[in-house]
Amino acid sequence: MKSLEQEFLDKIEKHKGIIFKISKMYMSEQDDRDDLFQEITYQIWKAYPGFRGQSEFSTWLYRIALNTAIIFLKSEKKRSFISNEDFSGYKVIQEEYDPEKEERLARMYHAVNQLNSIDKAFIFYYLEDFSGKEIADQMGISEGNVRVKMNRAKNKLKDILNSNKS
């Protein structure tokens, strides 16, 4: 029988992409992303003994990871440690290097980084193709409220992207 620790490590390994994406979305600097990744993993570990399996592990992980990222972001802002600087050094992992695609991705992350933490969460859910019901369950709000907040977040992101083109 697997130990609790090994079971946890296996699940984290399987779902580390989620943690990476959230860290990337909420922190612009690599050191900050690494710190957030570590903090999210730590918070998941602390909560893991209470995971009852009533939902998918990934659903449970999303909720903890996003809540941790929002709290982490607020504590970082208090220390004035966040920068919305250059993402150009980030390389997209893909079979063939595409500088145009990398530039679009960098612009998108830069724009997302200008959103507030709640709007970032909605954009993240949208990019991850969550249904309105799944988002409502995660955020603890109605599906109607999800649609309204999602549209507002997408419009804000669109406005930021359009204003950055000029």
Phi and psi in degrees as a GROMACS rama.xvg file:
@    title "Ramachandran Plot"
@    xaxis  label "Phi"
@    yaxis  label "Psi"
@TYPE xy
-70.0164  142.859  LYS-2
-74.1062  159.45  SER-3
-57.2143  -41.8825  LEU-4
-63.8511  -44.867  GLU-5
-67.5543  -39.1364  GLN-6
-60.1263  -44.9613  GLU-7
-61.4547  -47.6746  PHE-8
-61.0285  -39.069  LEU-9
-62.8418  -43.1304  ASP-10
-68.8433  -40.0185  LYS-11
-64.1319  -42.6174  ILE-12
-59.8683  -41.6452  GLU-13
-68.0667  -31.8378  LYS-14
-113.527  14.8905  HIS-15
-64.099  -23.1028  LYS-16
-60.2455  -36.8184  GLY-17
-62.1954  -46.9363  ILE-18
-64.5268  -41.5656  ILE-19
-60.8966  -46.1007  PHE-20
-62.0532  -43.5025  LYS-21
-65.3059  -42.5972  ILE-22
-60.5393  -42.0329  SER-23
-65.7843  -37.7888  LYS-24
-72.2627  -32.5176  MET-25
-97.3274  -18.5037  TYR-26
-127.148  134.299  MET-27
-91.4185  -27.1468  SER-28
-95.9002  142.428  GLU-29
-58.1747  -43.6059  GLN-30
-61.5217  -40.0159  ASP-31
-67.1439  -39.5394  ASP-32
-62.0344  -43.0434  ARG-33
-62.314  -42.8267  ASP-34
-63.037  -43.2622  ASP-35
-66.4809  -41.9694  LEU-36
-55.4681  -46.1929  PHE-37
-65.2825  -41.4302  GLN-38
-65.3366  -42.0182  GLU-39
-62.0455  -46.2966  ILE-40
-60.0317  -42.1792  THR-41
-62.5325  -44.5549  TYR-42
-66.1505  -35.9903  GLN-43
-66.5528  -41.4826  ILE-44
-61.2911  -43.8797  TRP-45
-61.6886  -37.2113  LYS-46
-87.181  -15.7314  ALA-47
-55.8157  -41.1573  TYR-48
-59.3881  -21.9496  PRO-49
-90.0239  -3.19645  GLY-50
-70.4184  119.339  PHE-51
-100.885  -5.00357  ARG-52
77.3396  16.9903  GLY-53
-74.3899  -15.8661  GLN-54
-133.22  173.117  SER-55
-63.3576  147.823  GLU-56
-58.1841  -41.0303  PHE-57
-63.4175  -37.271  SER-58
-64.1982  -46.2367  THR-59
-62.2595  -42.5749  TRP-60
-64.1135  -43.3373  LEU-61
-55.2669  -46.7007  TYR-62
-62.8159  -46.7753  ARG-63
-65.55  -43.3624  ILE-64
-63.5441  -45.2369  ALA-65
-66.6843  -42.8587  LEU-66
-61.4647  -42.1476  ASN-67
-63.6032  -42.9058  THR-68
-62.2216  -41.442  ALA-69
-64.9216  -45.2307  ILE-70
-64.5899  -42.9574  ILE-71
-61.4425  -43.928  PHE-72
-60.9681  -44.4616  LEU-73
-62.1499  -41.893  LYS-74
-68.812  -34.4491  SER-75
-67.7515  -39.6978  GLU-76
-64.7436  -34.9884  LYS-77
-61.5143  -31.6439  LYS-78
-92.3475  2.79981  ARG-79
50.8558  49.8136  SER-80
-106.035  -6.97132  PHE-81
-91.6994  142.905  ILE-82
-130.673  140.121  SER-83
-97.877  31.2801  ASN-84
-77.189  175.284  GLU-85
-28.3859  121.226  ASP-86
-103.12  6.04061  PHE-87
-64.5348  -21.6602  SER-88
-76.1737  -10.2163  GLY-89
-75.1318  127.313  TYR-90
-104.421  130.241  LYS-91
-77.4376  132.115  VAL-92
-82.6132  112.948  ILE-93
-157.359  168.966  GLN-94
-66.5811  -41.3255  GLU-95
-125.856  131.899  GLU-96
-66.9509  129.022  TYR-97
-129.096  98.0193  ASP-98
-60.6611  -33.441  PRO-99
-66.2106  -43.7495  GLU-100
-65.1896  -39.9548  LYS-101
-62.1376  -41.0514  GLU-102
-64.906  -42.4269  GLU-103
-62.1738  -42.4574  ARG-104
-64.3062  -41.4689  LEU-105
-63.0836  -41.9779  ALA-106
-63.3522  -40.6298  ARG-107
-64.5061  -47.4901  MET-108
-62.3562  -38.6755  TYR-109
-62.0494  -42.9549  HIS-110
-66.5208  -44.6996  ALA-111
-60.2173  -37.1327  VAL-112
-64.2792  -18.2897  ASN-113
-86.2744  -9.89728  GLN-114
-78.7606  159.933  LEU-115
-74.1767  167.33  ASN-116
-62.4565  -34.5447  SER-117
-70.5846  -44.6166  ILE-118
-62.13  -36.5679  ASP-119
-59.9637  -41.5532  LYS-120
-62.2618  -43.1566  ALA-121
-63.9688  -42.3132  PHE-122
-63.763  -40.9923  ILE-123
-59.4572  -48.9213  PHE-124
-59.5601  -40.7697  TYR-125
-62.0531  -47.6834  TYR-126
-65.0652  -28.7871  LEU-127
-86.6147  1.18515  GLU-128
64.7619  38.1753  ASP-129
-74.3528  147.086  PHE-130
-77.9738  163.19  SER-131
-58.3986  -38.4063  GLY-132
-66.0853  -43.1728  LYS-133
-62.8392  -41.4105  GLU-134
-65.7635  -43.5689  ILE-135
-58.484  -44.6674  ALA-136
-62.8462  -42.4143  ASP-137
-65.7855  -43.5997  GLN-138
-88.645  -12.7423  MET-139
72.5406  34.0094  GLY-140
-131.443  171.964  ILE-141
-75.9474  159.874  SER-142
-63.3576  -36.4891  GLU-143
-61.6797  -42.5097  GLY-144
-66.0827  -34.7532  ASN-145
-60.9233  -47.1771  VAL-146
-59.2679  -44.2993  ARG-147
-63.6479  -50.4886  VAL-148
-67.0393  -34.9894  LYS-149
-65.134  -46.3136  MET-150
-61.6281  -41.6474  ASN-151
-62.8913  -43.6968  ARG-152
-64.359  -43.5237  ALA-153
-64.5106  -39.95  LYS-154
-65.6985  -40.4243  ASN-155
-61.961  -43.7198  LYS-156
-63.0412  -43.9281  LEU-157
-60.5477  -43.8116  LYS-158
-61.2293  -42.6817  ASP-159
-64.2658  -45.3105  ILE-160
-62.1581  -41.2725  LEU-161
-67.5151  -39.0364  ASN-162
-71.768  -27.4921  SER-163
-78.1268  -16.8079  ASN-164
-70.9684  -30.7317  LYS-165
